[in-house]
């Protein structure tokens, strides 16, 4: 399960309670966490890609995590921005913060109507 927690800096801290990958070493978990952030934070101009990214992101969650992700999508509504905006995500670091959490940092590049915004 992945829980999204907003930090004071506006980033996201993803608690590494990822069912099915508990036994992976740090790099394996870091890969899956980075993938989850990329799926949720990026935005394609193609609605099929956006839909698939979100479906893939839900594969990382439990029912409780899916409810949190639903709330996040409701507030941010990525589907309303399709065709107008796109966002690319570059993960810069994934660092273990505790036995059950990781601190994830990334850079987003946002484009509106094809121009950098």
Secondary structure, DSSP 8 states (H G I E B T S, - for coil): -EEEEE-TTS-EEEEE--TT-TTS-HHHHHHHHHHHHHHHH-B-S-HHHHHHHHHHHHTT--HHHHHHHHHHHHHH-GGGGBTTEEEEEEEEEEEEEETTEEEEEEEEEEEETTEE-
